[in-house]
């Protein structure tokens, strides 16, 4: 079949994004079904590959689902060859109105087990509805029977997924995977974010309050605090990104970690800098004191919540360090 005859097929235009499902021919329906099964099998395989290291049980679940989709694809291919030969026109889900766009794997990062499983449920439900509607549209008895069978198979596939889940995702496996997910989240986000927040909240205290008490000029204090916060954020971002590529420690993409660290460092410094936008020195300084206290309590809570530290001990450690830097800044500024 040449290109002219291909584009002349009923319902297929040069603008594929405008294809109407109701106008697809039986050949196009089968071609679309084959493409859908290939996409779903590929997505499940990618999920399995992404999960196999840290979540082997869920990876086994997705491998089983990919095998099911490949079985459906082979049945569709066999019937297509019998009816229409070897050439299969390229029709994808994004070419037909009404289909849900599949997110590529990199958009589902960081890995979230619940997102993956929710995506699988959507995929199965969409496939079931597609086959049911396509079967009603087909007039060829053999095609209609296969599409109807696949609609029923997709309905059973949801049960199959549940059976696979019962087989691979035992309560112990789920608990282990959730613990692994929590550990990875802590390594990739909480630790670098906490390091940045502590550095930004504490290290910028001395220059900010030194400038404030030396000049009693809120705008000058604000500029010093802004420069200290942004400069510390940039420095911490590059330091974190270049310290560990994550290949051995499992701490994830170094530039993502660096971005988290740099952002939290800057935010930590800006929190008690912003009050100095208020022209009244005593009001701005009092508000800055309150913000500093809140920042130190938040740091202590995060350490308790995610790092397992005692809240009282964390408060003592953070507050003592913060007070020392804070007093240093005031003494230097008042000298």
Secondary structure, 3 states (H helix, E strand, C coil): CCHHHHHCCCCCCCCHHHECHHHCCHHHHHHHHHHHHHHHHHHHHHHHHHHCCCCHHHHHHHHHHHHHHHHHHHHHHHHHHHHHCCCCCCCCHHHECCCCCCCCHHHHCCCCHHHHHHHHHHHHHHHHHHHHHHHHHCCCHHHHHHHHHHHHHHHHHHHHHHHHHHHHCCHHHHHHHHHHHHHHHHHHHHHHHHHHHHHHHHHHHHHHHHHHHHHCCHHHHHHHHHHHHHHHHHHHHHHHHHHCCCCCCCCCCHHHHHHHHHHHHHHHHHHCCHHHHCCCHHHHHHHHHHHHHHHHHHHHHHHHHHHCCCHHHHHHHHHHHHHHHHHHHHHHHHC
